[in-house]
Amino acid sequence: MDAKLQRRIQRYGWDLAARDYEALWLNPLAPAQARLLQCAALRPDEHVLDVASGTGLVAFAAAEHVGHGGRVLGVDLSGEMVAQARTHADAAVHANVAFERMDAEALALPDASFDAVLCALGLMYVPEPVQALREMCRVLKPGGRAVLAVWGPRDRCGWADAFSIVDAEVRGDVCPLFFRLGLSQALARLCTEAGFTAVEEHRIATRLHYADGATACDAMFVGGPVALAWARFDAAARKRVRAAYLRSVAPWRTSAGYAIPAEFVVVAAHAPEIAPP
């Protein structure tokens, strides 16, 4: 897929998903976000960049770690996600966190200006992840930390058929190579290619819990990565897609709803101690 088109699809898709995203994904993503923050080991007074910040779930947690003397900037390609995050920031009076709309592949930020860069489950949507990683490395101070989370490989994510089910309706690929970064050491190798050192990979097996089929479908289609395609489906297509997805996750139906297996990959890395000339 053309990179410019992919960015537009992601931007407008997440604009549509922004209203429902947090309610649907707050709990399922919590294990990955907790491990990411643990690996980041943020300290008081540090300056932190949260890339693909969404509604600010990780950014607000980071702001608690760095305290009033620190600063957190959350950036996202989706203007609606940024608007949601700003609304939360205003309501909670978070004076040390701000949000801007920005492309991860072209961060409009000075070199060596952050102690840590975080990116929770955003790199899978970037057309050129190595370029995004280079930008993260550029804005880190020498020796600064980057901690990144992505989904694991397709065969460890029981919800993965959602993409092929949607693709069948649109006759295309709405999220190309989504699971590529979750393969063993794939993201770690890209970090090294982008200039990072001391790269470590951690894997987290988890379950995505949903009370019922409607909520499981909404998470994938209404507040998730294929929201743009979903918004364009007519009633008949939506019925087909929901039915096909529920058939695909039927093995993980329980008396309490659904417990769909998934895996997160968290990679921690450092910028070089001496900035390149």
FENQUI-V731873 format. One line per field, one symbol per residue. ss: DSSP state (H for helix, E for strand, - for the rest). psi: psi as a letter, one per 30 degrees, with the letter a starting at -180 (. if undefined). burial: + if it has 9 or more other C-alpha atoms within 8 Angstrom, else -. A space follows every 50 residues. Layout:
BEGIN
ss=???
psi=???
burial=???
END
This chain:
BEGIN
ss=--HHHHHHHHHHHHHHHHHHHHHHH----HHHHHHHHHHH------EEEE E-----HHHHHHHHHH----EEEEEE--HHHHHHHHHHHHHH----EEEE E------------EEEEEEE--HHH---HHHHHHHHHHHEEEEEEEEEEE E--HHH----HHHHHHHHHH---------HHH---HHHHHHHH---EEEE EEEEEEEEEE--HHHHHHHHH-----HHHHHH--HHHHHHHHHHHHHH-H HHEE--EEEEEEEEEEEEEE-------
psi=kkeeeeeeeeefefeefeefeeeffeeefeeeeeeeeeeehklkglkkkj khfbggeeeeeeeeefafflkkkkklfjeeeeeeeeeeeeefhjfgklkk kkkffijillkhfkfkkkjjhffffkeieeeeeeeeeefklkflkkkkkl lalefgjfgffeeeeeefefhajfikhegefflkgeeeeeeeefgllhkk kkkjklkjkkfleeeeeeeeeegafgeeeeffkleeeeeeeeeeeeefge fgklfgckikklkkkkkklklkekkl.
burial=-----++-++++++++++-+++-+++-+--+++-+++--+-+-+++++++ ++++++++++-++-++++++++++++++++++++++--+------+++++ +++++------+++++++++++++-+--++++++++++++++++++++++ +++--++++++++++++-----+++---+++++--+++-+++-++++-+- +-++-++++++++-++++++++++++++++--+---++--++-+++-++- -++---++++++++++++++++-----
END
